[in-house]
Every structure is written in structure tokens, then in C-alpha cells.
Amino acid sequence: MTTPLLPTLQNLPANLPLEGAISIELQAGIPIFRASNIVQNRIEVLLAKQQISPLHPEEEQELDSYEEIDDYLSFLNRLARNILQNPNNQTV
């Protein structure tokens, strides 16, 4: 059994809540990790602002960090789904 290495996150947004930033739901018995509604709302605010005018450098970095978190959660979701759907082959 080979356990894949998890990617590392380089930065977290400065205003990311320490509690409640991630929600976990079960879909067909598989845990699915998602950004919480609070985090999703912040991303939507930044994206809407970006449509109107350029973001400040701090906001651009914050949005980039949220994108990195989204990629990380997507990886975890694929990993969990693959492991739980293929218990005899736990490589990704």
C-alpha cells in the first residue's frame, strides 16, 4: 500500500477564520471537503470587485490563496473518493 504525499499549502489568507472555514459533507458515504459559506461569500465579494476594478495587491494575494485552498480541497476529495471506492488499490 502506497500513501501519496499531500501537497503543501504555501499561504493562508490573513482573514481566513480559524474555525468554521471548511465544511465536511457525506456523499454516498464519502467525506467531501468544501469551503464554508463564509469563505465562499468572501471569494464571491473579491471576484465581483475584480470585475469592476483591479484588486489591491493584498486582495489579489488573498484570492490566490483561496484558489490554492480550493485546489487542495479538490485534491483531498479526489484522494478520499479514490481510496474509498478502490480499497484494494490505495494509490492515486
ABEGO torsion letter per residue (X at the ends): XBBBBBBBBABBBAABBABGABBBBBBGGBBBBBBBAAAAAAAAAAAAAAAABBBBAAAAAAAAAAAAAAAAAAAAAAAAAAAAABAABABX
